[in-house]
Amino acid sequence: MDHRYLDWPFFDPFHRTFAQEFGEWAGAVLPQYEDDEGGDGRAAGEIWRRLAADKWLDHSLPGSPGAAGEKHDLRSLCLMREILGYGATIGDVAFSEPWLAVMPVALYGSRQQKRELLPGYLRGELLPAFALSEPGVGSDAAALATAARRDGGDYVITGRKMWTSNAGLADVYVLFARTFEAPDAGGISAFLVDGGLPGITLEERLPVLPPHTVGVLHFQEVRVPASRLLGEPGRGFPIALAALELFRPTVGAATLGMARRALDAALARSRERVAFKKPISEHQLIQAKLADMAVKIDAAALLVYRAAWLHDAGGSRITREAAMAKLFASEAAQEVVDQAQQIFGGLGVKQGLAVERLYRHVRAFRIFDGTSEIQRLIIAKDLLREQK
Ligand SMILES: Cc1cc2nc3c(=O)[nH]c(=O)nc-3n(C[C@H](O)[C@H](O)[C@H](O)COP(=O)(O)OP(=O)(O)OC[C@H]3O[C@@H](n4cnc5c(N)ncnc54)[C@H](O)[C@@H]3O)c2cc1C
């Protein structure tokens, strides 16, 4: 992977060393997993435990021994996801889904909750999952229907969660449920629900294009003690939004890695494939495609690392910048991969080649963590608010 962009002013010397070392790790570990299409979660689980054993997960938790500082260093996290996305999509999925789930605990957990969950996560022994979406709601998550009713010192949870990554495999679900303090978003709380509790069933696994292990979970009168409430009652929705916002530039980074991989493959193929007596790289229409791909990649990288740098430098909210990074990078990556396939000709759609795999894998990144439409709404809302 071309690392010249690390000379941009967004990065510190720490990031350059980090990218170099993590790149070497990924280059050694990921090739054997490249063809894995996920589904049963086995390969992803293996990669996740290796990330833990080699201390890379430390970078995902602020204040942990190997981390850059006392708060999330979003530039390291974007670099990690970019490098994983370049190496093998399943590597990115293995890292990112548990990280999204553990983030609310790191940001809002009590001392006790952090003590109970974070060391196990860092050791790769406690797999967390993020359970927000439901069969009836995705984009409009504030309309969720899963209910948690207070019963003495407990909450009793009933409902269905859909699209939960690592459904049926997770040791703990960070679950969002309606607790009725107020209508809509004001009446939702976050809970830590142990995966083995009675009343939790995996209803269905959902086969999908990317190597995600997703499913539908049924929670039937699942009893959790009030001590498993994460944050204040009725304040669960802002917790979900804060985690998703921090996640967003890193989703863009993962797709950036995928796009870089597609461009590298297309460059190599265009140099070796001969048509009309010369390598296709010497045909100007192919050169135009390569140039357009490179421009999209650099524009995506600028937006991703602008958002990450703003977060790390300022500590202020990066709502608009995070949405721009996710929107642009994921849409651009789909276009770049599509162009790479075109350069490959028939081989571009042959199963098993990197560009074909990337085409399938990158598609879902425009949907989860807020669809492209929702990112546009977030950006427009922010623009309009500023004009008031
Ligand atoms: C592979 C994968 C992994 C996932 N992992 C998780 C996970 O771990 N945990 C979790 O909780 N969820 C997860 N999700 C769910 C994901 O977050 C949702 O799929 C996503 O938020 C979209 O919701 P939806 O599928 O219900 O689509 P809908 O909300 O039904 O949207 C359908 C279409 O309508 C559009 N739309 C909706 N509202 C508007 C509007 N106001 N204006 C314009 N257009 C609109 C959307 O953009 C979309 O194009 C995952 C999904 C996938 C595919």
The ligand as an SDF file (V2000), in Angstrom:
LIG
                    3D

 53 58  0  0  0  0  0  0  0  0999 V2000
  -23.8790   -6.1950    7.1010 C   0  0  0  0  0  0  0  0  0  0  0  0
  -24.6550   -5.4090    8.1010 C   0  0  0  0  0  0  0  0  0  0  0  0
  -24.2150   -5.3410    9.4260 C   0  0  0  0  0  0  0  0  0  0  0  0
  -24.9610   -4.6350   10.3600 C   0  0  0  0  0  0  0  0  0  0  0  0
  -24.5590   -4.6410   11.6820 N   0  0  0  0  0  0  0  0  0  0  0  0
  -25.3670   -4.0720   12.6130 C   0  0  0  0  0  0  0  0  0  0  0  0
  -25.0590   -4.2080   14.0130 C   0  0  0  0  0  0  0  0  0  0  0  0
  -24.0400   -4.8100   14.4080 O   0  0  0  0  0  0  0  0  0  0  0  0
  -25.9270   -3.6730   14.9070 N   0  0  0  0  0  0  0  0  0  0  0  0
  -27.0420   -3.0020   14.5310 C   0  0  0  0  0  0  0  0  0  0  0  0
  -27.7790   -2.5350   15.4040 O   0  0  0  0  0  0  0  0  0  0  0  0
  -27.3720   -2.8450   13.2090 N   0  0  0  0  0  0  0  0  0  0  0  0
  -26.5480   -3.3780   12.2550 C   0  0  0  0  0  0  0  0  0  0  0  0
  -26.8670   -3.2490   10.9170 N   0  0  0  0  0  0  0  0  0  0  0  0
  -28.0990   -2.5670   10.5380 C   0  0  0  0  0  0  0  0  0  0  0  0
  -27.8750   -1.2520    9.7910 C   0  0  0  0  0  0  0  0  0  0  0  0
  -27.4290   -0.2720   10.6690 O   0  0  0  0  0  0  0  0  0  0  0  0
  -29.1940   -0.8860    9.0850 C   0  0  0  0  0  0  0  0  0  0  0  0
  -29.3830   -1.8180    8.0240 O   0  0  0  0  0  0  0  0  0  0  0  0
  -29.1860    0.5400    8.5130 C   0  0  0  0  0  0  0  0  0  0  0  0
  -29.2000    1.4760    9.5630 O   0  0  0  0  0  0  0  0  0  0  0  0
  -30.3860    0.7870    7.6030 C   0  0  0  0  0  0  0  0  0  0  0  0
  -31.5700    0.3970    8.2070 O   0  0  0  0  0  0  0  0  0  0  0  0
  -32.6230   -0.5400    7.4330 P   0  0  0  0  0  0  0  0  0  0  0  0
  -31.8720   -1.6800    6.8650 O   0  0  0  0  0  0  0  0  0  0  0  0
  -33.7270   -0.8500    8.3700 O   0  0  0  0  0  0  0  0  0  0  0  0
  -33.1450    0.3340    6.2360 O   0  0  0  0  0  0  0  0  0  0  0  0
  -34.3610    1.3950    6.3200 P   0  0  0  0  0  0  0  0  0  0  0  0
  -34.1800    2.2780    7.4900 O   0  0  0  0  0  0  0  0  0  0  0  0
  -35.6360    0.6570    6.1960 O   0  0  0  0  0  0  0  0  0  0  0  0
  -34.1210    2.2370    5.0050 O   0  0  0  0  0  0  0  0  0  0  0  0
  -34.5200    1.7920    3.7120 C   0  0  0  0  0  0  0  0  0  0  0  0
  -34.1630    2.8700    2.6960 C   0  0  0  0  0  0  0  0  0  0  0  0
  -34.8760    4.0680    3.0080 O   0  0  0  0  0  0  0  0  0  0  0  0
  -33.9640    5.1430    3.1340 C   0  0  0  0  0  0  0  0  0  0  0  0
  -34.4760    6.0970    4.1180 N   0  0  0  0  0  0  0  0  0  0  0  0
  -34.8610    5.8590    5.4000 C   0  0  0  0  0  0  0  0  0  0  0  0
  -35.2420    7.0060    5.9780 N   0  0  0  0  0  0  0  0  0  0  0  0
  -35.0620    7.9860    5.0650 C   0  0  0  0  0  0  0  0  0  0  0  0
  -35.2760    9.3850    5.0590 C   0  0  0  0  0  0  0  0  0  0  0  0
  -35.7150   10.0390    6.1330 N   0  0  0  0  0  0  0  0  0  0  0  0
  -35.0240   10.0840    3.9110 N   0  0  0  0  0  0  0  0  0  0  0  0
  -34.5390    9.4500    2.8170 C   0  0  0  0  0  0  0  0  0  0  0  0
  -34.3220    8.1250    2.7560 N   0  0  0  0  0  0  0  0  0  0  0  0
  -34.5820    7.4070    3.8710 C   0  0  0  0  0  0  0  0  0  0  0  0
  -32.6560    4.5010    3.5870 C   0  0  0  0  0  0  0  0  0  0  0  0
  -31.5490    5.3360    3.3170 O   0  0  0  0  0  0  0  0  0  0  0  0
  -32.6830    3.2420    2.7280 C   0  0  0  0  0  0  0  0  0  0  0  0
  -32.2200    3.5540    1.4460 O   0  0  0  0  0  0  0  0  0  0  0  0
  -26.1340   -3.9440    9.9600 C   0  0  0  0  0  0  0  0  0  0  0  0
  -26.5380   -4.0020    8.6120 C   0  0  0  0  0  0  0  0  0  0  0  0
  -25.8240   -4.7040    7.6940 C   0  0  0  0  0  0  0  0  0  0  0  0
  -26.3030   -4.7750    6.2690 C   0  0  0  0  0  0  0  0  0  0  0  0
  1  2  1  0
  2  3  1  0
  2 52  2  0
  3  4  2  0
  4  5  1  0
  4 50  1  0
  5  6  2  0
  6  7  1  0
  6 13  1  0
  7  8  2  0
  7  9  1  0
  9 10  1  0
 10 11  2  0
 10 12  1  0
 12 13  2  0
 13 14  1  0
 14 15  1  0
 14 50  1  0
 15 16  1  0
 16 17  1  0
 16 18  1  0
 18 19  1  0
 18 20  1  0
 20 21  1  0
 20 22  1  0
 22 23  1  0
 23 24  1  0
 24 25  2  0
 24 26  1  0
 24 27  1  0
 27 28  1  0
 28 29  2  0
 28 30  1  0
 28 31  1  0
 31 32  1  0
 32 33  1  0
 33 34  1  0
 33 48  1  0
 34 35  1  0
 35 36  1  0
 35 46  1  0
 36 37  1  0
 36 45  1  0
 37 38  2  0
 38 39  1  0
 39 40  1  0
 39 45  2  0
 40 41  1  0
 40 42  2  0
 42 43  1  0
 43 44  2  0
 44 45  1  0
 46 47  1  0
 46 48  1  0
 48 49  1  0
 50 51  2  0
 51 52  1  0
 52 53  1  0
M  END
$$$$
